Each structure stands twice: as structure tokens, then as C-alpha cells.
Amino acid sequence: MNNILAIKVDGRTSNAVQVQEILTKFGCNIKARVGFHEAGADHCAMDGIIILQLFGDDDIAEGMRKELDKLDGVSPRMIEF
């Protein structure tokens, strides 16, 4: 498997701990991780996007997606190529 998982996170501060726990649980299956949120001198957005490049079995990736999808304000989408 070589998939990309895009995760939209609303309410970053309220969801950060649960999202990080799931990402840590599946950490051996994450090759790369990039996060984006709007930030400036007087503004830090409460929503963001995390892009993951995954490695391993498709079942593992789907398990991570399902766990993330259970969280309010978290929307994971698998991109297969």
C-alpha cells in the first residue's frame, strides 16, 4: 500500500490530543506527515489539515481512517494511487 490520508481538523485545540493519540498508535505506518493551518502575527486558525503518506496493509490504513472518523470535527479522506 502507498496511500495518502488527508485529515481536516476543526477545533484543533479541542481535537489535538485525540488525533495525536491515533497518529501515535499507527506511527509505524506513517512515512511522512505535513500539517497546515493559517497563522499570522495576529491570527492562528482553529482548523487545519494534516497530510499523511502511509505505508503498510490497506486494512491498517482503513483502521486509522475509521478511528479518526469517529472524532467530532475530524474528517479523514483516503487518496489512493
C-alpha positions as CSV (number, residue, x, y, z in Angstrom):
1,M,0.0,0.0,0.0
2,N,1.1,3.5,-0.7
3,N,-1.8,5.8,0.1
4,I,-2.3,9.4,1.2
5,L,-4.6,10.2,4.1
6,A,-5.9,13.8,4.2
7,I,-7.4,14.8,7.6
8,K,-9.4,18.1,8.1
9,V,-9.4,19.0,11.7
10,D,-11.8,21.6,13.0
11,G,-11.2,22.9,16.6
12,R,-7.5,22.0,16.6
13,T,-7.1,22.7,20.3
14,S,-10.0,20.5,21.4
15,N,-9.1,17.6,19.0
16,A,-5.4,17.7,19.1
17,V,-4.9,15.2,21.9
18,Q,-7.2,12.5,20.4
19,V,-5.9,12.9,16.9
20,Q,-2.3,12.7,18.1
21,E,-3.1,9.5,20.1
22,I,-4.4,7.9,17.0
23,L,-1.5,9.0,14.9
24,T,0.9,7.7,17.5
25,K,-0.9,4.3,17.6
26,F,-0.4,4.0,13.8
27,G,3.0,5.7,13.8
28,C,4.9,2.8,12.3
29,N,2.7,3.1,9.2
30,I,3.3,6.8,8.6
31,K,6.2,7.6,6.2
32,A,5.6,11.3,6.1
33,R,3.4,13.9,7.9
34,V,2.7,17.5,6.9
35,G,0.4,19.9,8.7
36,F,-1.1,23.2,7.5
37,H,-3.1,25.9,9.3
38,E,-3.4,29.6,8.7
39,A,-1.2,31.5,11.0
40,G,0.0,35.1,11.2
41,A,1.1,37.8,13.6
42,D,-2.4,38.3,14.9
43,H,-4.2,35.2,13.9
44,C,-4.0,31.4,14.4
45,A,-6.7,29.4,12.7
46,M,-8.6,26.8,14.8
47,D,-8.9,24.4,11.8
48,G,-6.1,22.7,9.9
49,I,-5.2,19.9,7.5
50,I,-2.8,17.0,8.1
51,I,-1.5,15.1,5.1
52,L,-0.1,11.6,5.8
53,Q,1.8,9.3,3.4
54,L,1.1,5.8,4.6
55,F,2.9,2.5,4.4
56,G,1.6,-1.0,5.1
57,D,-1.5,-3.0,4.6
58,D,-4.7,-1.4,3.4
59,D,-6.5,-2.7,6.4
60,I,-4.3,-0.7,8.7
61,A,-4.9,2.5,6.8
62,E,-8.6,1.9,6.8
63,G,-8.5,1.2,10.6
64,M,-6.7,4.6,11.1
65,R,-9.3,6.3,8.9
66,K,-12.2,4.8,10.8
67,E,-10.8,5.8,14.2
68,L,-10.2,9.3,13.1
69,D,-13.7,9.5,11.5
70,K,-15.3,8.8,14.9
71,L,-14.0,12.1,16.3
72,D,-16.3,15.1,16.1
73,G,-14.7,17.8,13.9
74,V,-12.3,15.4,12.2
75,S,-12.8,14.4,8.5
76,P,-10.3,11.9,7.1
77,R,-10.3,11.1,3.4
78,M,-8.2,8.4,1.8
79,I,-6.5,9.2,-1.5
80,E,-5.3,6.0,-3.3
81,F,-2.8,6.0,-6.2
